[in-house]
Amino acid sequence: MLDLVQLRSFVMVAQTKSFTLAAERLKLGQSTVSQHLQRLERGLGRRLVDRDTHLVRLTVDGEALLPHARQLLALERQAAAQFDTDAPRGPFRFGISEDLVSGQLPGLLEDFIADYPSVDLQLSVALSKTLAGMQDRGELDLVMAKRRIGEQRGDAILREPLVWLASDPDAVLAKPALPLIVFPPPSLTRLLLMEALERSGTPWRIVCSCQSLSGLTAAARAGMGVLVQPRSLAPAGLREIVPPALPALEDVEFVLVTSRSADHATVTAFSRKVRDRFGKGFALRHETS
């Protein structure tokens, strides 16, 4: 017989790749999570996790067990939700900034869908200003995006510095006009970097404008120019350019904005999961502005 408590610890370790983070998420002691994994391994007669001081990885048997474990836990949650009359249910329209679609978003959505199977989650990805407009028109229940420091719309989760990034900083800095890789208007990041360049008198030209972060990242990795992103969301393969080589940029805040018409129970449940994953910072790699 598979123990659901042990499976829950196993899935969280697989998801976080860390016994410490798994224990924090489950609100258990790290030794308890380790005991759950050991008992599960003994019961199956298979080694499920390889671990050393720096890395936790699933074995071949662990990878084989993972989808079954997730399915069993999902069935448990669905059964519990069937008899919980206060559980969130119905449509829930969530909007998130393009900056945040990589990293921890897939795990966040997976957790929420599994825990609240009666909720019909609908996802929109766009620039922060675009999401604000959608929410003002009544098209979104909750938005996670970024705002300028000092603005009041939304409930702040954390503050992040914006940084200049390039695959070869020396090459782009040697150009007579700084080549920029940017989101199109009304991007807040674009606005802040343009203001910084204008204040410093730095000549610039736009070499790539794209709605998709993946497109901007590809251009930056190809050496076309500089990209600006929150520091802990910097794509792999790019190096930070620090002042005074380029002017200092403002920080931004990531916020949750709730619509008045949104279902309180659903927003509360989803916001709790957002804070569990993002509220301690993005570096664990995740009203609008």
Salt bridges, closest charged atoms under 4 A:
GLU24 OE1 - LYS280 NZ 3.48
GLU41 OE1 - ARG51 NH2 3.32
ASP50 OD1 - ARG47 NE 3.01
ASP61 OD1 - ARG46 NH1 3.15
GLU76 OE1 - ARG8 NH2 2.47
ASP99 OD1 - LYS146 NZ 2.77
GLU110 OE2 - ARG70 NE 3.22
ASP111 OD2 - ARG277 NH2 3.01
ASP115 OD1 - ARG77 NE 2.88
ASP115 OD2 - LYS273 NZ 2.59
ASP136 OD1 - ARG153 NH2 2.79
GLU139 OE2 - ARG137 NE 3.00
ASP141 OD1 - ARG93 NH2 2.91
ASP155 OD2 - ARG275 NH2 2.52
GLU195 OE1 - ARG148 NH2 2.39
GLU240 OE2 - ARG231 NH2 2.84
GLU250 OE2 - ARG148 NH2 2.87
ASP251 OD2 - ARG159 NE 2.98
GLU253 OE1 - ARG147 NE 2.75
GLU287 OE2 - ARG153 NE 3.55
